[in-house]
Amino acid sequence: MKKAIGAKRHIILTEFLLEAAFLCIIGGIIGLALVVILAFILTKVLEFPIYVSVTNMAWTFFICVLVGIVAGIIPAMQAAKMDPVVAIRS
């Protein structure tokens, strides 16, 4: 749709990649919250502490962004190459 109103190819590509990375970050936050809750529960049940380090949390966000970009690159390139008339029809 943006192509039909004059958006440049790199703008469309950037938008798709940012959206893919954002969706993966949201999934990573949900997954990380579940891991922290599970670690808290297991710490109460078991006789030793289980914790999630800040370094592992940072790696989680980095990997989420990387997966989002890799997974979104092909659809982003296809959307950026679409003909404006075809984009409006679909």
Z-matrix of the N, CA and C atoms (Angstrom, degrees):
N
C 1 1.449
C 2 1.526 1 110.88
N 3 1.318 2 116.32 1 -40.94
C 4 1.458 3 119.45 2 -179.76
C 5 1.521 4 111.13 3 -65.33
N 6 1.323 5 116.27 4 -33.24
C 7 1.461 6 120.72 5 178.71
C 8 1.528 7 109.54 6 -62.31
N 9 1.318 8 116.56 7 -35.84
C 10 1.458 9 120.99 8 -178.82
C 11 1.522 10 112.27 9 -68.70
N 12 1.324 11 117.93 10 -25.30
C 13 1.464 12 119.85 11 179.49
C 14 1.527 13 112.30 12 -100.46
N 15 1.347 14 116.05 13 10.59
C 16 1.456 15 119.83 14 170.54
C 17 1.516 16 117.04 15 104.08
N 18 1.312 17 118.31 16 14.32
C 19 1.469 18 119.51 17 179.47
C 20 1.526 19 109.63 18 -71.58
N 21 1.300 20 115.42 19 143.11
C 22 1.464 21 121.05 20 179.25
C 23 1.531 22 110.11 21 -75.84
N 24 1.315 23 115.53 22 161.96
C 25 1.459 24 121.74 23 -177.04
C 26 1.528 25 111.88 24 -61.47
N 27 1.324 26 117.37 25 -42.87
C 28 1.470 27 119.67 26 -177.28
C 29 1.531 28 112.28 27 -69.57
N 30 1.325 29 117.27 28 -27.31
C 31 1.471 30 120.62 29 176.81
C 32 1.530 31 109.72 30 -67.83
N 33 1.315 32 116.54 31 -44.44
C 34 1.464 33 121.02 32 179.78
C 35 1.524 34 110.02 33 -65.47
N 36 1.329 35 116.68 34 -42.90
C 37 1.463 36 121.37 35 178.95
C 38 1.526 37 110.79 36 -61.03
N 39 1.323 38 116.94 37 -45.46
C 40 1.467 39 121.54 38 179.30
C 41 1.519 40 111.57 39 -63.31
N 42 1.315 41 116.93 40 -42.25
C 43 1.468 42 120.76 41 -179.79
C 44 1.522 43 111.50 42 -62.57
N 45 1.327 44 117.40 43 -45.30
C 46 1.462 45 120.77 44 179.31
C 47 1.522 46 111.38 45 -64.07
N 48 1.332 47 117.45 46 -41.87
C 49 1.460 48 120.35 47 -179.64
C 50 1.523 49 111.53 48 -67.15
N 51 1.328 50 117.53 49 -39.38
C 52 1.461 51 120.36 50 177.44
C 53 1.525 52 111.07 51 -65.29
N 54 1.315 53 116.57 52 -39.86
C 55 1.468 54 120.20 53 178.75
C 56 1.528 55 110.65 54 -64.74
N 57 1.322 56 117.32 55 -43.08
C 58 1.460 57 120.74 56 179.00
C 59 1.528 58 110.86 57 -63.85
N 60 1.329 59 117.15 58 -43.11
C 61 1.467 60 120.71 59 179.12
C 62 1.526 61 110.55 60 -64.98
N 63 1.321 62 116.97 61 -40.46
C 64 1.466 63 121.18 62 179.88
C 65 1.524 64 111.25 63 -63.25
N 66 1.328 65 116.76 64 -43.57
C 67 1.462 66 120.05 65 178.98
C 68 1.526 67 110.99 66 -63.94
N 69 1.318 68 117.21 67 -38.03
C 70 1.468 69 119.60 68 178.02
C 71 1.524 70 111.13 69 -69.24
N 72 1.323 71 117.70 70 -35.10
C 73 1.471 72 120.58 71 177.03
C 74 1.525 73 109.98 72 -64.82
N 75 1.322 74 117.27 73 -42.31
C 76 1.472 75 120.52 74 177.47
C 77 1.529 76 109.84 75 -59.67
N 78 1.328 77 117.36 76 -44.81
C 79 1.457 78 121.01 77 177.06
C 80 1.523 79 111.76 78 -62.47
N 81 1.334 80 116.64 79 -38.75
C 82 1.458 81 120.86 80 178.05
C 83 1.516 82 112.37 81 -65.46
N 84 1.326 83 116.84 82 -38.91
C 85 1.468 84 120.77 83 178.18
C 86 1.533 85 110.15 84 -64.64
N 87 1.319 86 116.39 85 -42.93
C 88 1.463 87 119.86 86 178.44
C 89 1.526 88 110.37 87 -63.60
N 90 1.328 89 116.94 88 -45.41
C 91 1.458 90 120.72 89 178.51
C 92 1.517 91 112.55 90 -63.19
N 93 1.328 92 116.63 91 -41.13
C 94 1.463 93 120.81 92 179.18
C 95 1.528 94 111.08 93 -65.80
N 96 1.328 95 116.57 94 -38.40
C 97 1.468 96 119.97 95 177.27
C 98 1.528 97 110.48 96 -63.18
N 99 1.320 98 116.83 97 -40.97
C 100 1.461 99 120.18 98 177.93
C 101 1.531 100 111.50 99 -64.49
N 102 1.328 101 116.91 100 -39.04
C 103 1.469 102 120.47 101 178.46
C 104 1.524 103 110.70 102 -65.97
N 105 1.328 104 117.63 103 -42.15
C 106 1.464 105 120.86 104 179.52
C 107 1.524 106 110.37 105 -64.24
N 108 1.319 107 117.42 106 -41.49
C 109 1.465 108 121.21 107 177.79
C 110 1.529 109 110.27 108 -63.99
N 111 1.338 110 116.96 109 -44.06
C 112 1.459 111 120.68 110 178.43
C 113 1.532 112 111.19 111 -63.73
N 114 1.327 113 117.57 112 -40.29
C 115 1.469 114 120.63 113 177.93
C 116 1.526 115 110.62 114 -63.53
N 117 1.322 116 116.62 115 -39.53
C 118 1.467 117 120.41 116 178.09
C 119 1.526 118 110.87 117 -63.69
N 120 1.320 119 116.35 118 -44.66
C 121 1.469 120 120.89 119 179.85
C 122 1.528 121 110.74 120 -64.13
N 123 1.332 122 116.53 121 -44.83
C 124 1.463 123 119.98 122 -179.35
C 125 1.526 124 111.98 123 -66.74
N 126 1.329 125 117.56 124 -32.61
C 127 1.462 126 120.49 125 176.39
C 128 1.521 127 110.64 126 -63.19
N 129 1.323 128 116.48 127 -38.30
C 130 1.475 129 120.28 128 178.38
C 131 1.525 130 111.88 129 -70.86
N 132 1.334 131 117.23 130 -35.32
C 133 1.456 132 121.43 131 -175.91
C 134 1.528 133 111.89 132 -81.24
N 135 1.311 134 117.09 133 -43.52
C 136 1.463 135 121.44 134 -176.48
C 137 1.524 136 111.15 135 -87.61
N 138 1.310 137 116.15 136 172.52
C 139 1.457 138 120.67 137 -176.19
C 140 1.527 139 113.35 138 -92.83
N 141 1.303 140 118.03 139 5.89
C 142 1.460 141 120.37 140 179.58
C 143 1.528 142 109.39 141 -136.09
N 144 1.342 143 116.62 142 153.23
C 145 1.471 144 119.20 143 -177.08
C 146 1.531 145 111.92 144 -77.29
N 147 1.305 146 114.84 145 143.78
C 148 1.468 147 122.63 146 173.51
C 149 1.519 148 106.50 147 -121.82
N 150 1.310 149 116.33 148 129.27
C 151 1.458 150 119.59 149 -178.33
C 152 1.528 151 110.06 150 -138.13
N 153 1.306 152 114.93 151 161.76
C 154 1.461 153 122.37 152 176.89
C 155 1.524 154 106.71 153 -113.87
N 156 1.323 155 116.30 154 121.51
C 157 1.464 156 120.00 155 -176.25
C 158 1.531 157 111.37 156 -77.60
N 159 1.307 158 115.08 157 158.58
C 160 1.467 159 121.18 158 178.61
C 161 1.527 160 110.19 159 -65.52
N 162 1.327 161 116.35 160 -34.12
C 163 1.466 162 120.15 161 177.66
C 164 1.522 163 110.53 162 -61.93
N 165 1.317 164 116.97 163 -42.67
C 166 1.467 165 119.68 164 178.01
C 167 1.527 166 111.48 165 -65.66
N 168 1.307 167 117.55 166 -35.46
C 169 1.467 168 120.38 167 176.64
C 170 1.525 169 110.56 168 -65.10
N 171 1.328 170 116.86 169 -41.38
C 172 1.466 171 120.53 170 178.27
C 173 1.524 172 110.77 171 -63.93
N 174 1.338 173 116.95 172 -42.02
C 175 1.460 174 120.41 173 176.86
C 176 1.526 175 111.24 174 -62.20
N 177 1.330 176 116.26 175 -35.57
C 178 1.463 177 120.47 176 177.54
C 179 1.521 178 111.22 177 -58.68
N 180 1.321 179 117.17 178 -46.90
C 181 1.467 180 120.30 179 -179.82
C 182 1.524 181 111.47 180 -67.45
N 183 1.324 182 117.11 181 -39.78
C 184 1.463 183 120.31 182 178.79
C 185 1.523 184 110.74 183 -61.90
N 186 1.327 185 116.50 184 -46.50
C 187 1.464 186 120.79 185 -179.42
C 188 1.530 187 110.59 186 -66.04
N 189 1.327 188 117.51 187 -37.15
C 190 1.471 189 120.81 188 178.34
C 191 1.527 190 110.97 189 -62.29
N 192 1.314 191 117.00 190 -44.37
C 193 1.466 192 120.95 191 178.72
C 194 1.525 193 109.87 192 -64.74
N 195 1.315 194 117.15 193 -43.46
C 196 1.462 195 121.31 194 179.98
C 197 1.523 196 111.37 195 -61.93
N 198 1.327 197 117.30 196 -44.83
C 199 1.464 198 121.23 197 178.60
C 200 1.529 199 110.26 198 -64.12
N 201 1.326 200 116.96 199 -40.49
C 202 1.462 201 120.37 200 178.68
C 203 1.516 202 112.46 201 -61.87
N 204 1.311 203 116.54 202 -41.75
C 205 1.464 204 120.06 203 179.88
C 206 1.526 205 110.70 204 -69.28
N 207 1.326 206 116.62 205 -44.25
C 208 1.466 207 119.82 206 -179.78
C 209 1.530 208 110.44 207 -64.24
N 210 1.328 209 117.47 208 -43.29
C 211 1.468 210 120.82 209 -179.05
C 212 1.522 211 112.36 210 -71.33
N 213 1.326 212 117.54 211 -25.47
C 214 1.453 213 120.14 212 -176.51
C 215 1.513 214 115.07 213 -96.46
N 216 1.320 215 118.01 214 -5.46
C 217 1.461 216 119.63 215 -173.25
C 218 1.530 217 112.33 216 -69.03
N 219 1.332 218 118.53 217 -41.12
C 220 1.467 219 119.92 218 -178.55
C 221 1.528 220 111.52 219 -69.44
N 222 1.353 221 119.80 220 -48.69
C 223 1.465 222 118.15 221 176.33
C 224 1.530 223 112.77 222 -62.00
N 225 1.326 224 116.54 223 -33.64
C 226 1.464 225 119.66 224 179.61
C 227 1.523 226 110.58 225 -66.61
N 228 1.322 227 116.93 226 -41.98
C 229 1.466 228 119.97 227 179.39
C 230 1.524 229 110.97 228 -67.22
N 231 1.337 230 116.77 229 -37.75
C 232 1.463 231 120.29 230 178.32
C 233 1.525 232 111.02 231 -66.24
N 234 1.327 233 116.85 232 -41.09
C 235 1.465 234 120.08 233 179.05
C 236 1.519 235 111.22 234 -67.39
N 237 1.313 236 117.13 235 -36.67
C 238 1.462 237 120.45 236 -179.13
C 239 1.523 238 111.44 237 -69.44
N 240 1.333 239 117.19 238 -27.95
C 241 1.471 240 121.10 239 -178.55
C 242 1.523 241 113.16 240 -88.15
N 243 1.338 242 117.72 241 -10.06
C 244 1.476 243 120.26 242 -175.05
C 245 1.521 244 112.36 243 -62.51
N 246 1.310 245 113.27 244 146.00
C 247 1.464 246 120.40 245 173.80
C 248 1.538 247 107.90 246 -72.73
N 249 1.340 248 118.82 247 137.83
C 250 1.469 249 120.13 248 -178.38
C 251 1.526 250 114.23 249 -56.52
N 252 1.313 251 117.93 250 -36.01
C 253 1.462 252 120.93 251 -179.11
C 254 1.535 253 109.81 252 -67.90
N 255 1.316 254 116.47 253 -42.05
C 256 1.466 255 120.89 254 178.24
C 257 1.528 256 109.93 255 -65.93
N 258 1.328 257 117.60 256 -38.04
C 259 1.458 258 121.83 257 179.36
C 260 1.521 259 111.11 258 -62.43
N 261 1.309 260 117.64 259 -39.67
C 262 1.466 261 121.07 260 179.58
C 263 1.528 262 110.68 261 -69.96
N 264 1.324 263 117.56 262 -39.31
C 265 1.464 264 121.19 263 -179.59
C 266 1.519 265 111.70 264 -65.43
N 267 1.331 266 116.85 265 -37.04
C 268 1.459 267 119.30 266 -176.85
C 269 1.504 268 109.07 267 -92.58
